[in-house]
């Protein structure tokens, strides 16, 4: 099973190395997110303070998964419409209508 890292992504699709190391450490050691004193200290004194968080890696994966689902559903819908038009053309409907009208 793949590990699910929840790493902050900053403006410009930038990831801070401390965030990556913190996620790897939490995954390896299994520590809780509440014990984040070092991350808080670096957030206050480091360069991360000047950047704005644009999202996280989990949010990005969810967005990509949702986009793939929507695109696949749209392609199935378009293909179904194409198949329906190919099997039942306008002329077939007109011929059936006029035949029923004559009888």
N, C-alpha and C positions, 0 to 999 in steps of 0.2 A: 504494500500500500504506500502511495506517495505521501510524504509529509506535507501538511498544509501550513505554510508559513503565512502569517499575517504581517507583512512588512509594509511600512508606510512608503508611499510613492509621492514625491514632491513635484512641484511645478516643473515642467520640462521633462517629465518622465525620469527624474533623478531618484536614486536610492542611496541613502547614506550607509557607509560601510559599517558603522556601529549598529545600525538597525539589523543588517544582515547577520553580523556576528551575534547579536543578542538573540535573534530568532534561532540560529543554529545551536546556541548554547541552551536555550530553553527546550529545544527539541531533543537534544542529546541528554541533558541532565534531568529534564522533566520538571523544571522549576516553575513556580506560579508567576503570573504576570504582576502580582501585587508586590513582589520583591524587586522592583525596578528602581532602586535608588541610584544606581550608576547611570541609567538612561536619563533619569530626571536631572542629574547633575550635568550631564553632557548637553541636555536640551537647553539648560540655562546658560551654560558657559560656551558651548560649541557653536559651530556654524549652522546647525539645524534650526536654530531659533529664527534666523532670518528668512527661511523658506516656508512656504505655505503648503500644507499637506493637500494633495489633489485626490488622494484615494489610497487604497491598500491593494496588495496583490490578490487577496481573496475577492474584493469587489471587482477587480479587473477580470479575474477568471469567471466570475458569475456573469459579467457583462458579455464576455466573449461566448460563453455557453448559450446565453439567451439569444445572442445574435445568430448563432448557428442554428438554433431551433426555429427561429422566425424565418430565416432564409430557406431552410428545408421545407417548412410548411408552405411558404410562398411558392417555391418551385413545384411542390406537389399540386397546389391549387392551379397554377398556370398549366401544368401538364394535363390535369384533369379537364380543364376547360378546352384545351386543344384537342384532346381525345373526344370530348363530347361534340365539338364542332365538326370533327372529321367524320364521325359516325352519323350525324344527323345534320345535313346541310339545309340551307334555306329552301332550296328547290324541292327537296323531299317533303318538307312541311307544306309547301304550296300545292304540290301534287295531291297530297293526302287531303288537304282542305277542299280543293276543287272536286275531287272524286266524291267526297262525302256530301258536298253541296248538290251534285248532279243526281245522286240517288235519292 
